[in-house]
Amino acid sequence: MTVVDTVTYTLPVAKDSVVVKYVTKKLPIVRDTVHYTHTDTVRIRLPVTQRRYEDSTYTAWVSGYEPTLDSIRVYSHREIMTVTNRLRDKPRRISLNLNVGYGITPKGTQPYIGFGVGYRLLSL
């Protein structure tokens, strides 16, 4: 039987945080005067941070500005179960039996008690 557990990670806590690089972005500045709207841009230097999240079942790296998942390692736990069955001995096909019944003799049918040899055609 195979059982699959689903674990939901709610708000994992970062174990490590490193600034990887800086990205410069142009952002608009809107100045409104009485009837004239003036749009200008300003350049801002933003840090790109990489954070590492980990648990006993996974490790994930997420990077900063406009975040993306860099990589994730999932550590699945497996149990390997070995089942050993004891095999029965091979059944015998030839047997020696005690027989009771009627037999046909020169004197007619008469009760019979004796030993007989048998051969089993199917082995179950």
N, C-alpha and C positions, 0 to 999 in steps of 0.2 A: 504494500500500500504506500502511495506517495502522498505526502501532505505538504502543501505550499502555504507558507505564512506570508502575509503582506504586512509590512511595517511602514507606518506613516511617520515621517520625520517632520514635526512642526517646529519651526523656527530654530534651526540648529545654530549653535554658537561657534563663531570663528575661533580657531586655535592659533592662527598666525596671520599677520597682515604685513605686506611689504609693498612699497611704492615701486612699481615696475618701470614706469616712464611718465613723462608729462606730455599732454596734448594741448595744443593751442587752438582755440575755437573763436570764431567771430560771432558775436552776439549783437543783435540790433538794440539801439537806444532810440526811443521815440520821444521827441520834444514837441509839445503842442503849444503853439502860440495862438493868438486870437483867431486868425483865419488861415494860418499856414502851418502845416505839419512838416517837421523836419526830421528825417530818419538818418541816423548815423550808426556806425558800428564801432565796437570796442573789442580788442583782442584780450582774451582771458586765458591764462595758463592753468589747466586743470590736471591734477594728479590722477594717474591710472593706478589703482591699488589692486593687488591680488590677495585674496583671502583664502585660507585653507580651512575647510570644515571636515571634521573626521569623527568617527565613532568606531566601535569594534566591527561594524559591518560595512563601512564605506569610507572613502576619502574623496573629497571634491574640492576643486580649485575654481574660484569665481573671480573674474577680473572687473575692475572699477568702472570708469566713465562709460556709459552705455554698456552695462554689464552683460557679459556672456559667460557661459559655463566653459571653462578651459578644458577640464577633464574630470573624470570621476572613476574611481575604482570601487567596485562592489565586491565585498568578501562574503560569498555565500557559504553557509555552513551545511555540510553534507554528512549524513550518517550512512555508512555502508554496513549492511547487516548480512552476515553469512549464515545461511540456514543449512544445517547438515542433517540430512535424512538418513536413517539407518535402512539400508536396503534389506528386504527379506531374502532369505535363502531361495535359490532357484527351486521352484516346485518340482517334485518328482513326477515323472510321467508313468513309471511302472510301479504298481502297488500289489501287495499281497493282502487279500481280503478274506474275512470269514463270511461265507455265503449261507443263507437259509432260504429255502423255497421248494418248488416242485421240480422234479426232473423226469425225463422220459427214459424209461428202462425197458428191457425186453418183457418185463412183467406188466407194463403199462406206466401210467403216471404215479409216482410215489414221492413222498416228502424227502427232501434232500438237505443235509447239513454237511458242509465241507469247506475247504479252502479253495480260493480261486486266485488267479493272476489276472490283473487288469492293466490296461494301457490308456492313459488319459490323452484324448486327441487335442483338446483345448486347454491351455493353461491360463487360469484366471487368477 
